[in-house]
Amino acid sequence: MHELIKQLTERMQKLNHLSPILPDEELYIQFECETETAVVAVSKYSIEQKEAADERQVLTVRGSKEALEALLNGRLKLQQQIRLHEVNISGSFRHMLLLESLLHLSKPYRHVC
């Protein structure tokens, strides 16, 4: 999962069209599965992987490793996985919508042959 988070942060860093929706203060997005926890801090000024989250601005996404991989790879949307009870979210609704937008706008391109 850490490799997928690294790829996500690298994609997001390159996409200039994300900056209008990024928050001024850092938002920590914590992804948790059975065996791993990974944290990404996003703001207008930086997008980077962190070791731990600041408790003030945290959105936590919990699910199985397979569910989080499908989410980070862009195969399933966050709302779909919530409805299917594949992932649980703790944090504000506003931050959840922001994460949904960031994942959608930065999902990897699929080449069609």
C-alpha positions as a Markdown table, in Angstrom:
| # | Residue | x | y | z |
|---|---|---|---|---|
| 1 | Met | 0.0 | 0.0 | 0.0 |
| 2 | His | 2.9 | 2.4 | 0.7 |
| 3 | Glu | 3.9 | 2.1 | -3.0 |
| 4 | Leu | 0.4 | 3.0 | -4.1 |
| 5 | Ile | 0.4 | 6.0 | -1.8 |
| 6 | Lys | 3.8 | 7.1 | -3.1 |
| 7 | Gln | 2.5 | 6.9 | -6.7 |
| 8 | Leu | -0.7 | 8.8 | -5.7 |
| 9 | Thr | 1.3 | 11.6 | -4.1 |
| 10 | Glu | 3.7 | 11.8 | -7.1 |
| 11 | Arg | 0.7 | 12.1 | -9.5 |
| 12 | Met | -1.0 | 14.7 | -7.4 |
| 13 | Gln | 2.2 | 16.8 | -7.1 |
| 14 | Lys | 2.4 | 17.0 | -10.9 |
| 15 | Leu | -1.3 | 18.0 | -11.5 |
| 16 | Asn | -1.6 | 21.8 | -11.4 |
| 17 | His | -5.4 | 21.7 | -11.8 |
| 18 | Leu | -5.8 | 20.3 | -8.3 |
| 19 | Ser | -4.5 | 23.5 | -6.6 |
| 20 | Pro | -7.8 | 25.4 | -6.5 |
| 21 | Ile | -9.5 | 22.7 | -4.4 |
| 22 | Leu | -6.6 | 22.0 | -2.0 |
| 23 | Pro | -7.0 | 23.4 | 1.5 |
| 24 | Asp | -4.8 | 26.2 | 2.9 |
| 25 | Glu | -4.1 | 24.2 | 6.1 |
| 26 | Glu | -2.7 | 20.7 | 5.9 |
| 27 | Leu | -5.3 | 17.9 | 5.8 |
| 28 | Tyr | -4.0 | 14.5 | 6.8 |
| 29 | Ile | -5.5 | 11.6 | 5.0 |
| 30 | Gln | -4.8 | 8.3 | 6.8 |
| 31 | Phe | -5.3 | 5.0 | 5.0 |
| 32 | Glu | -5.6 | 1.9 | 7.3 |
| 33 | Cys | -5.8 | -1.7 | 6.5 |
| 34 | Glu | -5.2 | -4.9 | 8.5 |
| 35 | Thr | -1.4 | -4.7 | 8.3 |
| 36 | Glu | -0.5 | -1.1 | 7.3 |
| 37 | Thr | -1.2 | 2.5 | 7.9 |
| 38 | Ala | -0.1 | 5.3 | 5.5 |
| 39 | Val | -0.6 | 9.0 | 5.8 |
| 40 | Val | -0.7 | 11.7 | 3.1 |
| 41 | Ala | -0.7 | 15.4 | 4.0 |
| 42 | Val | -2.3 | 17.7 | 1.4 |
| 43 | Ser | -2.4 | 21.4 | 1.2 |
| 44 | Lys | -2.0 | 24.2 | -1.4 |
| 45 | Tyr | 1.7 | 24.3 | -0.5 |
| 46 | Ser | 2.7 | 20.6 | -0.4 |
| 47 | Ile | 1.5 | 17.1 | -1.0 |
| 48 | Glu | 3.6 | 14.5 | 0.7 |
| 49 | Gln | 3.6 | 11.2 | 2.5 |
| 50 | Lys | 4.0 | 11.5 | 6.3 |
| 51 | Glu | 4.9 | 9.1 | 9.1 |
| 52 | Ala | 2.0 | 10.2 | 11.4 |
| 53 | Ala | -1.1 | 12.4 | 11.2 |
| 54 | Asp | -1.7 | 15.6 | 13.1 |
| 55 | Glu | -4.9 | 14.9 | 15.1 |
| 56 | Arg | -6.6 | 18.2 | 14.3 |
| 57 | Gln | -7.2 | 17.7 | 10.6 |
| 58 | Val | -7.5 | 14.0 | 9.9 |
| 59 | Leu | -9.6 | 12.0 | 7.6 |
| 60 | Thr | -9.3 | 8.3 | 8.1 |
| 61 | Val | -10.1 | 5.6 | 5.5 |
| 62 | Arg | -10.3 | 2.1 | 6.9 |
| 63 | Gly | -10.7 | -1.0 | 4.8 |
| 64 | Ser | -9.2 | -4.2 | 3.6 |
| 65 | Lys | -5.9 | -4.0 | 1.6 |
| 66 | Glu | -7.8 | -5.1 | -1.6 |
| 67 | Ala | -10.4 | -2.4 | -1.1 |
| 68 | Leu | -7.8 | 0.4 | -0.5 |
| 69 | Glu | -5.8 | -0.8 | -3.6 |
| 70 | Ala | -9.0 | -0.6 | -5.7 |
| 71 | Leu | -9.6 | 2.9 | -4.4 |
| 72 | Leu | -6.1 | 4.1 | -4.9 |
| 73 | Asn | -5.8 | 2.6 | -8.4 |
| 74 | Gly | -9.1 | 4.2 | -9.5 |
| 75 | Arg | -11.0 | 1.0 | -10.1 |
| 76 | Leu | -13.7 | 1.9 | -7.6 |
| 77 | Lys | -14.9 | 5.3 | -6.3 |
| 78 | Leu | -14.9 | 6.1 | -2.7 |
| 79 | Gln | -18.7 | 6.4 | -2.5 |
| 80 | Gln | -19.2 | 3.0 | -4.2 |
| 81 | Gln | -16.9 | 1.4 | -1.6 |
| 82 | Ile | -18.8 | 3.1 | 1.3 |
| 83 | Arg | -22.1 | 1.9 | -0.1 |
| 84 | Leu | -20.7 | -1.6 | -0.4 |
| 85 | His | -19.3 | -1.4 | 3.2 |
| 86 | Glu | -15.8 | -2.0 | 1.8 |
| 87 | Val | -14.4 | 1.0 | 3.6 |
| 88 | Asn | -15.3 | 3.2 | 6.6 |
| 89 | Ile | -14.6 | 6.9 | 6.8 |
| 90 | Ser | -14.1 | 8.9 | 9.9 |
| 91 | Gly | -13.7 | 12.7 | 9.6 |
| 92 | Ser | -15.8 | 15.5 | 8.2 |
| 93 | Phe | -18.1 | 15.1 | 5.2 |
| 94 | Arg | -16.4 | 18.0 | 3.6 |
| 95 | His | -13.0 | 16.3 | 3.8 |
| 96 | Met | -14.5 | 13.1 | 2.5 |
| 97 | Leu | -15.8 | 15.0 | -0.6 |
| 98 | Leu | -12.4 | 16.6 | -1.1 |
| 99 | Leu | -10.8 | 13.2 | -1.0 |
| 100 | Glu | -13.3 | 11.8 | -3.5 |
| 101 | Ser | -12.5 | 14.7 | -5.8 |
| 102 | Leu | -8.7 | 14.4 | -5.4 |
| 103 | Leu | -8.8 | 10.6 | -6.1 |
| 104 | His | -11.0 | 11.1 | -9.2 |
| 105 | Leu | -9.0 | 14.0 | -10.6 |
| 106 | Ser | -5.7 | 12.2 | -10.1 |
| 107 | Lys | -6.5 | 8.6 | -11.0 |
| 108 | Pro | -4.1 | 6.9 | -13.4 |
| 109 | Tyr | -4.8 | 6.9 | -17.1 |
| 110 | Arg | -5.6 | 3.6 | -18.6 |
| 111 | His | -4.3 | 3.0 | -22.1 |
| 112 | Val | -6.7 | 1.4 | -24.4 |
| 113 | Cys | -5.3 | -0.7 | -27.3 |
